[in-house]
Each structure stands twice: as structure tokens, then as C-alpha cells.
Amino acid sequence: MEGQSAVGISRRSGASRFSRTSSIIGLKKADVAAELATKQAEFNALQEEAKHKEETAKIKAQLRAEATRIETELAWRKLELEQFEVKKQIEIAGAKLAAYQKVEESEDHVNSVEDDLLCLPPIETKSASFSFPGHPQPIQPVSIKHSTTL
């Protein structure tokens, strides 16, 4: 029986070693599986974070582009407004110039007419009688005197 018992003990100790080895391997597998799950979760979280950062960067780039477009539009409108203001000032100055030229032309015309009148020979007035058809007597000119008293 001793032989059997030695074999039985040896089997038990082999089985016991196998069981311990199996337990250690099982623990190590569980530890590695937990570490793998942790690393996978970290990796997934980093991928999500990178995705969100990329989307945020795209949105920021779009906002900057839109802001640039709006600033450019505002600059163009400001320039157009300045051009409109200058055009208005040009039109006002042109209207003033035209008015001054008209005044100058009319003064030149008046001066020319006055000069022409000064160059004419004096008009001689003779007493003349006028007769109108249907009036039997001629009409004599009458001199009109202006009185200074009212």
C-alpha cells in the first residue's frame, strides 16, 4: 500500500501543482484581460477625444473663415460708403460750379447789353402828333413830370 500511497500522493501533489499553476495562470490571464480592457478603454477614449478635437478645430476654422468673410464684406461696404460720400461731394461741387458759371454768364450778358446800349447814338425825340383811325383829331404828346411830394 505504501507504493500505492506514494503514487497517490505523487498524483495529488502533481494535481495540486497543476491546480496551483492553473490558478496562477488564471489570475495572470484575468490581470492581463483587465489591463487589456483598461488599455482598450483608454484607447477608445483617446480616439473620441481626438475626434472631438478635430471637429472643434474644423468648427473654429469655419468660424474664422466666416469672420474673415464678414470683415471683408464690412470693409467693402465701408469703401462703397466712402466712395458714395465722395461722389456726393463731387456732385455738390459740380452743381455749385454750374450755378456760379450761370451767374457769371448772366453778368457778362448784362454787361454786354449795357455796353451795347452805351454805344448806340442818342434817340432824338420830336414832338409829333399821332392820329388814330376813327379819331378826328391828332393826339399830342404830353410830358409827364414826376413829383417828389405825395
Protein Blocks (a to p, Z undefined) as FASTA:
>chain_A
ZZmmmmmmmmmmmmmmmmmmmmmmmmmmmmmmmmmmmmmmmmmmmmmmmmmmmmmmmmmm
mmmmmmmmmmmmmmmmmmmmmmmmmmmmmmmmmmmmmmmmmmmmmmmmmmmmmmmmmmpc
cddddddddddehiabdcddddddddfbZZ
